[in-house]
């Protein structure tokens, strides 16, 4: 029986890297994104290079209709791997940002992965088989508005499910990367000029680390030595200091 993997935000960055890694591991790929043309190009490239089958689902996961479309697909089909990767950020403080944009971010980063995970788990439990990777962020451990709060939710949910399903063959893991060379920051109009070069991560390398950690049953994957050190520091220093540092980082990104 052929194995299928569904990846949201599949046309660029971490999501695109996951499609290639999974195709290289003989998974057929369902690509979910808004840009139909880019999805078609990516699907053709995966078929040509890896000889896998592909399907594309055009969906805006910030909308109820888009989320429901993917839920309906999951309820009708057996999926062995779910990668909840779709996301975006904004460069304005919560106190001056547009509420509609804040709600869209909450929809994409929290509502959609929660609902897709809830939808796919019953089938995985029946088959006692499946892998779910929720792309979170080290930002979930700092104080950085709706984005950080959303990523914190995603990490904690993944940890909870990893523990709940420990006696099964279903693996749930949160990928918590740091700054990664993708289109993310450009789309969010964030200034990253002050970030030292050694703090940037390579998407392919962190995706490979995430996949191996998920297979090993790890609840949280933090790629990169620099971010493992940072994570350790964030967990031991006083929260007031963490909040101050997190806010300073966000202020610099908005410049």
N, C-alpha and C positions, 0 to 999 in steps of 0.2 A: 504494500500500500504506500502511495506517495505521501511524503510529508510536506506540509505547507506552513509558511511563516508569513505573518502579517506585520508590516512595519508602517507606522504612521510618521508623517513628515519624511517621506522616503526619497525625496528628490535631491537633497543636499546634506552636507555636513555629516553628523553622527548617524542619522537615519540612512543616508546613502551608503555610508561605510558598512552599516549592518546588512544592507541588502546584498552587498558583495561578499561579505563574510559568510552569510547564510547560504547564498547560492554556491559558494565554494565548498560548503558542507552538504551539498546536494538537496537543499530545501528549495521547493518551488516558492515563488515570492508573490505576495499580494501587496502592491504598493498603494498607499493612501496619501493623498495630498490634494492641494487645490489646483495646481498647475497641470492641466491635462497634457499639454505638449511636452513638458519636461518629464512627466511620468512615462509617456509613450517612448521617449528617447531612452530613458533609463531601463525600461522593460526590454526594449530591443537589444540594448547592450548586454543585459544579463543573459538573455537567451542566446546571443551570439557567442559570448565568452564562456559561459558555464553550461550551456545546453539544458537549462532548467525551463520550466513553464512559468509563466507570469500572468497575473491579472492586475487590472488597475481599477481603483475606486476613487472617483473624484468627489471629494467631500471637504467642506469647510467645517472643521471640528469646533470652531467657536460658536456654531449655530446648532440649534436643536435638531434641525433636519439633517445636518451633516453627521452629527453623533449618532442619530437614530439609524441612518443608512448603514453605518459600519456595524452597529449592534445587530441589525437585521441580518447582515451578511454572516456575522459570527454565529448567530442562532441557527442558521441553515447549513453551516459548513463546519467540518472538523479542522481545527487549527492546532498545530503542535507547538508553535512559537508565536508569542505576541510581544512586539516591541513597541511600547508606548513612548514615542520619541517626540512627537509634534510639540512645538512650543515657540514662544517669542517673548521678547522683553520690551520694556519702554524706558525712556530716559528721563522721565519726569517724577518729581516727588509725588507721593500719594495725595498730599494736601492740595496740589494744583493740577493733578492729572484729570483726564476725561473719564468720567465714571463708566461710560459705555466701553471704553478700551480696557479699563480695569476688570470689568465683568467678562469681557472676551478672554482676557488672559486667564482669569479664574476658570472659565469654561474649558479652555484648552489644556491647562496645566493640572486641573483637579477633577472637574466633572467628567470629562471624556475618558481619561485613563481609569478612573474609578469605575465608570459604567462599563467600559470595554472589558476590564478585568473581571468584574462581577458577571458579565455575560459569558465569557469564555471558560470560566472555572468549572461550571457543572459538567460540561463535556469532558474536560481534562480529568475531573475526578472519577467519572465513569470509566475512563480508559486508564486511569492511574498513570498519566503521562502528560508532560507539558512543561514549557519554560516560558516564564513571563519576566521581561526586563523592563523596569520603569526608569526612564532616563530622568534622574533627579539632578542634583547639583550640590557642591560644597556650600553654595549660597544658602542652602537650607539650614545651615548652622549659624548664620549671622542674622543681623536685623537689616533687611533690605526691602521693605515694603511687601506688596502682594506677591512679587516673584519669589522672594525668600520664603514667605509663609506657605506658598503653594508647594515649593520644593520640599519643605519640611514635612508637609502632609504626605507627599508621595513617598518619601523615605520611610516614614513611620508606618504607613500602610504596608509597604513592602516588607518591612521587618516583621510586622504582625502576621502577615500571610505566610512568610517564610517559617515562622515558628509554628503556626497553626497546621501547616502542611508538612511538617518535618518528617512525619512517619510515612509519607507517600513518596511517589517518584515525580512529584510536581515541584519544580524549582521556581521560586520567586526571588528576584534580586533587584536592588536599587543601584543604578549606576550613578555615581556622584563625581562627575568630573569637575575640574576647574576651568580656567580659560582655555578654550580650544579654537584652533584655526578653522573657522567655518564662516558662513554668511551671517551668523546670528547677530553679532555686534553691529555690523554695517546696517542690517535691516532695522535694528533698534536705534540707529543713529547715536551710538555710544562712542565716546572718545576713549581709545585704548592706547594712546601714544606713550603714556607714562608707565605702562606695564613692562617690566624687564623681560627680555627675550626668553630667559630660562623658565618663566612661568607659563609659557604657551605649551599646550599639548597637541599631539598629532592625533587626528580622529581615528585613523586606522589602528594605531597602537592601543588607544584607550578602549576601542570596541573589542579588540582581541582580548584584552585584559578582562573586560566585563564579561565576555562570553565564557572564558575559562573559569572565572570566579562563580558565575551562575551554575555551570556544570558541576562545580565543586560544592555547591550548596550554600555559598556565602550569601548572607542577607544584604550586605552592602559592599559595593566595589568602589574603591577610591584609587583610580590610576594615577601614577606619577609620584615619585618620592617626595617632591616638593609639597604636594597636596596631602599626602599621608602625614607629613610633619605638621603642616598647617592644621589638619583635622585634629591631631593630638593636642596641639596648643589650644585650639578653640574649645576643646572639651575640658580643659583643666584651668584655664584662666577665668577670672571673675566675669560674670555676664555683663556687668556695666561696661567693662573694657571691650568685650566682644561687640556690644551694641555700638560703641563709639567708633571702633575700627570699621565695622560694617557700614555705618553711615558715611564715614569718610570715603570709603571705596565708591559708594554710590554717587556721592557728590562729584568726585573726580570723573566718573563715567559720563556725567551730564554736561561736562564742559565742552 
